[in-house]
Amino acid sequence: MPVSSLRVLSLIPPMTQLNTPYPSTAYLTGFLRSRGVAAFQEDLALALVLKLFSSEGMATLREHVRRIPMRQRTDCMMQFDISYERYAATVDAVIGFLQGRDATLSYRIAGRNYLPEGPRFASLDVYVDPDDPDGGDPLAWAFGALGTQDRARHLATLYLNDIADVLREAVDPRFEFVRYAESLALSQPTFEPLAKALAAEPNWVDDTLAALAREAVEKHQPQLVLISVPFPGAVYAAFRIAQTIKRHRPDIKICLGGGYVNTELRELAEPRVFDYFDYVTLDDGEKPLLALMEHLEGKRGVSRLARTFLRQDGAVRYVNLQEADVPFSEVGTPTWDGLPIDRYLSLLDMLNPMHRLWSDGRWNKLTIAHGCYWKKCSFCDVTLDYISRYETASAELLVDRIEAIIAETGQTGFHFVDEAAPPKMLKALAEELLRRKVSISWWGNIRFEKSFTPELAQLLAESGCIAISGGLEVASDRLLKLMKKGVSVEQVARVTHGFAEAGACSS
């Protein structure tokens, strides 16, 4: 028996990532389906970019540029208008190339005579050797003579950034691929700036997003919509989506959650938030969601909700009936079903081998353990549930999930998204992967602690580890001790050296 007969739609708002789905909806959708619920998901961040950055989008963008008086046009706008025909003729092909659907186009892009080159390409000049009489190859240091694919993806990324600059200057000054309208949500003392932005006349970007939200609702016919906001740069769009749904389908209940909510809205007291959302939940979504669905079906009173804000009699009320959370071992396997995993864009804007992983390639996201096993860093809010409640699952169950995800997506790249992956669990996972001969490539975040010996680094590399990252806020043992990091500079150097020797890059 399913736990609920409601149809639930989870949405990823702009902007999160373009190379891979943000995992929150995959986690919740997988969990709900494991309980028999009709659950669906859509990535409106990717959908918005694919609408804007298309041949049709270029035509609309040109119309906006030409509405601006000539004397007010920036260099970006002028260059785009002059080269419009080339942008319109190449944008769909470039998107297809970045989606991995047309690898041979790399030769034309890398040749530097296919794409129009705007101001973003000026950054390449810094790589030119002034002593080379021919000017040299500005990207030879990064890609050498044979790195055609990567070179082309870097140039294609600059090309998209040029178009984004025009869109920002001619249509929406808040537009960014990641930090979209971030200033409206980042450290704002009141709701007023966001409220004014939402009350303003919608622009082309707003209208496009609204149309996509309506299409998603029409397609899935949900009774409950979940909108996950991981970063400040997704807040404005999340509210725009909720605003659209409220106007066109006021019968649908809308719930807001996600990383931004968990850190920035724990003291929520602004009633106007509930003009857009019916509920706001904190921390892991599984338990609050189960309680909310029971409430919406009349099986649970409002006083028995879990970690949930709502508005009653014009005031914000927080309800948190103390019940056990869903154990980490029972949250189910994330699913990407419903997300267009073949349409994500593998961008290459950072040439650093470690940093590029954040925007390059489509990674299956998975969590090794819930919470942090250290919980001592003085700058970290260790009272938050996603840090304080440390739980693990068996290595056998984790590899079961990995195999299920590979079977669904056809892709073997994994990003383990733990705040700090525990060395004991990583060792057990590596041994289980090797025992079952499951071949994957993976990377994740760790604490540079002494448990990561050269022997463990070698084992992890043999299991598929290609890179690790970790935080070192300051290169001072005295300050690290005051921060209660539990590591020293020498120890960090020793750990990173061990991973480098094993063939995994670190940052």
VOBAMAR-618113 format. One record per residue (C-alpha): residue in one letter; x, y, z. Coordinates in pm, whole numbers, plus 50000, padded with zeros to 5 digits. Example, Ala and Ser with C-alpha at 12.3 -4.5 7.8 and 13.67 -1.06 7.14 Angstrom:
% VOBAMAR-618113
   residu       X       Y       Z
        a   51230   49550   50780
        s   51367   49894   50714
% end
This chain:
% VOBAMAR-618113
   residu       X       Y       Z
        m   50000   50000   50000
        p   50138   50345   49911
        v   50174   50587   50201
        s   49975   50845   50006
        s   49753   50869   49701
        l   49875   51223   49624
        r   50062   51299   49305
        v   50385   51480   49397
        l   50602   51689   49165
        s   50953   51798   49270
        l   51108   52094   49088
        i   51466   52219   49053
        p   51453   52599   49012
        p   51708   52811   48826
        m   51993   52826   48881
        t   52172   52526   49023
        q   52394   52325   48787
        l   52388   52277   48412
        n   52614   51973   48384
        t   52419   51742   48612
        p   52088   51745   48804
        y   52100   51884   49154
        p   52033   51571   49365
        s   51757   51685   49603
        t   51468   51598   49374
        a   51629   51265   49279
        y   51658   51178   49649
        l   51298   51272   49732
        t   51151   51116   49420
        g   51340   50792   49486
        f   51224   50791   49846
        l   50860   50855   49760
        r   50856   50590   49489
        s   51006   50341   49736
        r   50689   50405   49940
        g   50458   50358   49640
        v   50383   50728   49587
        a   50326   50867   49236
        a   50625   51103   49234
        f   50772   51300   48944
        q   51047   51556   48889
        e   51147   51831   48647
        d   51463   52041   48616
        l   51341   52389   48527
        a   51694   52530   48554
        l   51814   52326   48258
        a   51487   52376   48071
        l   51515   52753   48106
        v   51870   52767   47972
        l   51785   52542   47677
        k   51492   52772   47589
        l   51694   53092   47612
        f   52008   52960   47444
        s   51853   52840   47121
        s   51813   52981   46771
        e   51466   53105   46867
        g   51610   53252   47183
        m   51876   53437   46983
        a   51604   53598   46770
        t   51419   53716   47081
        l   51742   53839   47238
        r   51820   54042   46927
        e   51476   54205   46947
        h   51553   54313   47303
        v   51893   54450   47201
        r   51742   54651   46915
        r   51486   54809   47147
        i   51772   54975   47333
        p   51884   55312   47190
        m   52215   55288   47007
        r   52392   55523   47248
        q   52295   55300   47541
        r   52416   54972   47394
        t   52721   54815   47551
        d   53010   54659   47361
        c   52857   54316   47428
        m   52527   54419   47271
        m   52694   54581   46971
        q   52909   54276   46903
        f   52609   54045   46936
        d   52395   54253   46700
        i   52670   54270   46438
        s   52736   53894   46461
        y   52374   53790   46515
        e   52351   53569   46205
        r   52650   53367   46324
        y   52508   53331   46675
        a   52171   53218   46538
        a   52340   52971   46304
        t   52570   52816   46566
        v   52393   52816   46903
        d   52190   52496   46855
        a   52497   52312   46728
        v   52707   52434   47022
        i   52442   52321   47271
        g   52434   51980   47103
        f   52812   51959   47121
        l   52815   52044   47493
        q   52549   51778   47545
        g   52784   51523   47391
        r   52571   51468   47079
        d   52815   51595   46814
        a   53177   51532   46908
        t   53315   51603   46560
        l   53210   51967   46586
        s   53504   52010   46822
        y   53742   52045   46526
        r   53556   52346   46388
        i   53515   52510   46729
        a   53880   52454   46822
        g   53987   52606   46490
        r   53869   52948   46616
        n   53695   53040   46289
        y   53351   52890   46354
        l   53215   53074   46656
        p   53172   53450   46685
        e   53408   53567   46958
        g   53293   53839   47194
        p   53455   54009   47494
        r   53486   53686   47696
        f   53747   53559   47450
        a   53976   53846   47542
        s   54073   53644   47849
        l   54267   53410   47620
        d   54514   53688   47543
        v   54670   53653   47886
        y   54801   53311   47785
        v   54988   53432   47476
        d   55368   53422   47498
        p   55488   53775   47413
        d   55823   53635   47296
        d   55655   53420   47030
        p   55670   53619   46702
        d   55355   53445   46577
        g   55158   53509   46894
        g   55158   53139   46979
        d   54869   52918   47076
        p   54703   53077   47381
        l   54563   52746   47504
        a   54859   52520   47432
        w   54959   52523   47800
        a   54621   52380   47897
        f   54534   52142   47614
        g   54854   52074   47420
        a   54839   51966   47059
        l   54577   51693   47090
        g   54324   51818   47348
        t   54070   51912   47082
        q   53755   51814   47274
        d   53847   52001   47591
        r   53975   52302   47398
        a   53649   52319   47205
        r   53437   52287   47520
        h   53630   52571   47682
        l   53577   52792   47376
        a   53210   52693   47361
        t   53173   52786   47728
        l   53321   53131   47659
        y   53073   53163   47372
        l   52778   53090   47603
        n   52917   53335   47858
        d   52925   53604   47587
        i   52557   53543   47515
        a   52479   53543   47888
        d   52646   53884   47917
        v   52420   54021   47643
        l   52113   53871   47809
        r   52216   54026   48140
        e   52269   54372   47990
        a   51971   54379   47755
        v   51704   54180   47943
        d   51771   54083   48305
        p   52061   54237   48501
        r   52029   53956   48758
        f   52091   53670   48515
        e   52375   53430   48592
        f   52432   53063   48515
        v   52480   52990   48886
        r   52421   53295   49106
        y   52095   53405   48944
        a   51948   53705   49132
        e   52159   53600   49429
        s   52164   53950   49581
        l   51788   53928   49648
        a   51841   53641   49891
        l   52198   53666   50017
        s   52217   53823   50364
        q   51910   54041   50310
        p   51774   54178   50642
        t   51414   54187   50515
        f   51187   54025   50259
        e   51125   54363   50093
        p   51381   54346   49804
        l   51253   54004   49697
        a   50890   54116   49733
        k   50953   54417   49507
        a   51123   54202   49246
        l   50833   53957   49245
        a   50580   54240   49211
        a   50765   54395   48917
        e   50661   54347   48555
        p   50803   54012   48441
        n   51075   54017   48177
        w   51146   53763   47902
        v   51334   53533   48139
        d   51048   53545   48391
        d   50789   53476   48122
        t   50987   53183   47987
        l   51022   53031   48333
        a   50651   53080   48401
        a   50561   52898   48080
        l   50789   52607   48176
        a   50631   52588   48523
        r   50282   52577   48373
        e   50390   52303   48129
        a   50532   52092   48413
        v   50213   52122   48617
        e   49995   52044   48314
        k   50207   51740   48232
        h   50210   51581   48578
        q   49886   51710   48736
        p   50022   51713   49094
        q   49832   51787   49411
        l   50159   51874   49589
        v   50461   52054   49443
        l   50799   52047   49618
        i   51050   52319   49531
        s   51406   52266   49652
        v   51630   52571   49696
        p   51992   52475   49767
        f   52153   52817   49710
        p   52067   53189   49730
        g   52090   53196   49350
        a   51780   52977   49322
        v   51554   53170   49561
        y   51411   53430   49322
        a   51323   53174   49055
        a   51168   52942   49316
        f   50934   53220   49424
        r   50853   53305   49060
        i   50761   52940   48997
        a   50541   52930   49306
        q   50382   53261   49205
        t   50295   53116   48865
        i   50143   52799   49010
        k   49939   52996   49262
        r   49795   53213   48987
        h   49706   52931   48750
        r   49642   52638   48986
        p   49559   52772   49334
        d   49432   52426   49433
        i   49786   52286   49430
        k   49975   52290   49760
        i   50338   52408   49739
        c   50617   52325   49983
        l   50958   52493   50000
        g   51271   52320   50131
        g   51639   52270   50058
        g   51983   52373   50178
        y   51919   52749   50167
        v   51605   52708   50374
        n   51783   52485   50624
        t   52052   52744   50695
        e   51892   53084   50628
        l   51523   53044   50718
        r   51538   52861   51049
        e   51389   53165   51222
        l   51131   53236   50951
        a   50877   53495   51065
        e   50776   53673   50742
        p   50408   53601   50664
        r   50443   53714   50301
        v   50648   53403   50221
        f   50320   53214   50252
        d   50160   53415   49972
        y   50372   53187   49754
        f   50425   52870   49957
        d   50181   52681   50175
        y   50452   52509   50377
        v   50824   52549   50444
        t   51013   52250   50584
        l   51355   52220   50748
        d   51635   51964   50724
        d   51590   51619   50570
        g   51268   51617   50374
        e   51156   51257   50416
        k   50988   51275   50758
        p   50831   51623   50712
        l   50702   51512   50374
        l   50538   51196   50505
        a   50369   51395   50781
        l   50258   51666   50536
        m   50102   51417   50295
        e   49911   51254   50580
        h   49791   51600   50684
        l   49674   51689   50333
        e   49478   51364   50319
        g   49310   51431   50654
        k   49500   51159   50840
        r   49706   51390   51062
        g   49623   51719   51233
        v   49825   52032   51174
        s   49974   52007   51524
        r   50138   51678   51424
        l   50345   51813   51135
        a   50724   51773   51148
        r   50976   52060   51112
        t   50723   52265   50918
        f   50641   52636   50899
        l   50293   52747   50790
        r   50075   53056   50823
        q   49775   53055   51058
        d   49559   53359   51131
        g   49809   53578   50950
        a   50107   53472   51160
        v   50388   53224   51097
        r   50374   52910   51307
        y   50641   52642   51342
        v   50523   52288   51414
        n   50758   52006   51501
        l   50612   51692   51653
        q   50908   51492   51784
        e   50909   51169   51587
        a   51193   50951   51468
        d   51341   51044   51131
        v   51354   50797   50845
        p   51680   50603   50893
        f   51948   50668   50631
        s   51940   50302   50534
        e   51568   50331   50449
        v   51559   50647   50237
        g   51570   50446   49914
        t   51780   50486   49602
        p   51786   50822   49423
        t   51624   50814   49081
        w   51684   51039   48784
        d   51380   50908   48599
        g   51199   51201   48442
        l   51510   51419   48415
        p   51664   51456   48066
        i   52008   51324   48159
        d   52122   51334   47795
        r   52056   51709   47767
        y   52281   51847   48041
        l   52569   52069   47932
        s   52925   51967   48006
        l   53085   52310   48043
        l   53452   52381   48088
        d   53498   52723   48240
        m   53765   52633   48498
        l   54084   52479   48364
        n   54204   52357   48703
        p   54176   51974   48687
        m   53997   51956   49022
        h   53771   52261   48993
        r   53647   52164   48648
        l   53468   51861   48794
        w   53197   52090   48932
        s   53080   52193   48585
        d   53226   51921   48361
        g   53051   51589   48306
        r   52726   51441   48435
        w   52778   51286   48776
        n   52542   51058   48964
        k   52510   51216   49310
        l   52509   50988   49613
        t   52562   51023   49988
        i   52789   50780   50172
        a   52665   50867   50521
        h   52419   51107   50677
        g   52573   51393   50875
        c   52932   51456   50978
        y   53137   51211   51184
        w   53363   51492   51316
        k   53117   51761   51433
        k   53378   51975   51606
        c   53476   52259   51368
        s   53408   52583   51554
        f   53284   52770   51244
        c   53028   52502   51156
        d   52676   52493   51297
        v   52694   52140   51432
        t   52339   52164   51568
        l   52191   52140   51218
        d   52036   51801   51149
        y   52230   51737   50830
        i   52552   51769   51031
        s   52463   51648   51381
        r   52274   51328   51301
        y   52545   51090   51183
        e   52419   50764   51034
        t   52571   50514   50798
        a   52445   50239   50572
        s   52627   49915   50498
        a   52876   49905   50213
        e   52664   49630   50058
        l   52358   49856   50050
        l   52558   50146   49908
        v   52691   49932   49624
        d   52338   49803   49564
        r   52232   50166   49519
        i   52529   50235   49292
        e   52442   49940   49070
        a   52077   50046   49053
        i   52176   50400   48954
        i   52413   50273   48683
        a   52138   50050   48546
        e   51902   50348   48529
        t   52136   50616   48395
        g   52388   50412   48199
        q   52664   50625   48352
        t   52933   50522   48598
        g   53057   50859   48726
        f   52968   50935   49090
        h   53005   51243   49306
        f   52976   51155   49673
        v   52822   51467   49818
        d   52896   51418   50190
        e   53020   51720   50385
        a   53314   51497   50478
        a   53309   51136   50366
        p   53413   50910   50657
        p   53735   50715   50592
        k   53601   50397   50751
        m   53298   50394   50520
        l   53506   50482   50214
        k   53738   50190   50290
        a   53445   49950   50325
        l   53284   50086   50009
        a   53607   50052   49810
        e   53653   49693   49922
        e   53293   49609   49830
        l   53326   49772   49487
        l   53641   49573   49419
        r   53492   49251   49557
        r   53189   49283   49330
        k   53398   49410   49037
        v   53181   49722   49001
        s   53375   49972   48791
        i   53300   50338   48860
        s   53479   50674   48867
        w   53415   50879   49178
        w   53518   51188   49371
        g   53411   51362   49689
        n   53497   51575   49990
        i   53702   51460   50289
        r   53878   51586   50599
        f   54254   51561   50551
        e   54296   51345   50859
        k   54562   51088   50940
        s   54328   50796   50865
        f   54382   50866   50496
        t   54712   50685   50475
        p   54896   50625   50146
        e   54768   50266   50161
        l   54406   50379   50193
        a   54456   50636   49917
        q   54582   50359   49690
        l   54285   50137   49776
        l   54039   50419   49705
        a   54211   50493   49373
        e   54185   50125   49276
        s   53811   50141   49349
        g   53769   50436   49111
        c   53861   50750   49307
        i   53980   51014   49058
        a   53986   51318   49287
        i   53925   51439   49640
        s   53864   51784   49782
        g   53873   51920   50133
        g   53867   52242   50329
        l   54181   52409   50463
        e   54068   52752   50575
        v   54415   52874   50674
        a   54773   52744   50651
        s   54841   52798   51021
        d   54855   52517   51275
        r   54771   52761   51555
        l   54454   52882   51383
        l   54355   52532   51271
        k   54375   52424   51634
        l   54156   52714   51741
        m   53907   52615   51470
        k   53909   52259   51604
        k   53975   52127   51254
        g   54164   51829   51392
        v   54431   51849   51122
        s   54768   52017   51074
        v   54928   52170   50767
        e   55185   51890   50757
        q   54909   51631   50779
        v   54717   51793   50491
        a   55031   51788   50279
        r   55090   51423   50365
        v   54734   51322   50274
        t   54724   51515   49946
        h   55065   51373   49852
        g   54935   51023   49917
        f   54637   51075   49689
        a   54856   51232   49421
        e   55090   50933   49432
        a   54785   50707   49396
        g   54676   50897   49085
        a   54391   51103   49230
        c   54410   51481   49209
        s   54321   51682   49520
        s   54216   52032   49607
% end
